[in-house]
Amino acid sequence: MKKEKKISDDDLKKIAVKFSALGEIMRLKILRVLMGGERTVGGISEDVGATQTNVSRHLRRLTEAGVVSARKEGLFAYYSICDRKLKTLCEIVCSDD
């Protein structure tokens, strides 16, 4: 029988921060867009039907939680999902099981 790994208090804090960041529907919409590849704030705004200011605020929270990362190219920042397990997590939560 395989022994389960004990989750440390630090790991629990990281998990809580990520789940807290995922607890907002607009952030989930943004992540759904980013699952298709990296995008700018303007592109994300168009896809989710929100202002760039609103999307930027949510992207900041997702970035602070370690879910999303950004890279600068010229005048633009391109956002992408940096935690690839996120798609699997969403699929598990949305399954009918």
LOLUMKE-510740 format. One record per residue (C-alpha): x, y, z; residue in one letter. Coordinates in pm, whole numbers, plus 50000, padded with zeros to 5 digits. Layout:
BEGIN
XYZa/...
% end
This chain:
BEGIN
500005000050000m/501355034049901k/501955058250187k/500235091850140e/502395122850140k/501585146250425k/500755181150304i/502705207950491s/501155239550633d/503055259850370d/501555238450095d/498075243050243l/498585280850233k/499565278949864k/496495257849790i/494235282449975a/495655311949777v/495075294249444k/491545283149531f/490725318049655s/491885332449322a/489665307449139l/486585316949341g/485395343949099e/483505336948776i/485285364448578m/488655349148666r/487415315248549l/486255331048222k/489705346348179i/491335312648243l/489025296347990r/490275321347730v/493905315547830l/493505277947793m/493565285447420g/496985302147447g/498545334747556e/496635367147504r/496855404247570t/494525422347809v/492675437147512g/492115403047354g/490945388047680i/488615417647740s/486925412347405e/486435375247467d/484985378547817v/482985410347753g/484595431048027a/486585463148043t/490365461948022q/490545477248369t/488405449348514n/490365422248333v/493685437448445s/492525436748807r/491605399848781h/494845391248599l/496805407648880r/495085385149134r/495685354148920l/499335363848876t/499805369349251e/498325334549311a/500845318949072g/498205307348824v/498995331648541v/502245347248420s/502965376448190a/505725384747946r/506355419047797k/506855424147426e/507085460247321g/504085478847457l/502075447547527f/501965421947805a/501035386747701y/499355365347966y/499345327647986s/498515300248232i/501665289748415c/500055261848620d/499265235248361r/497445213448618k/494695239448617l/492965225548308k/492885190848467t/491465205748786l/488685223448592c/487845191548405e/487655171948731i/485405197848897v/483105199948593c/482745162348540s/479435145548617d/481025119648846d/
% end
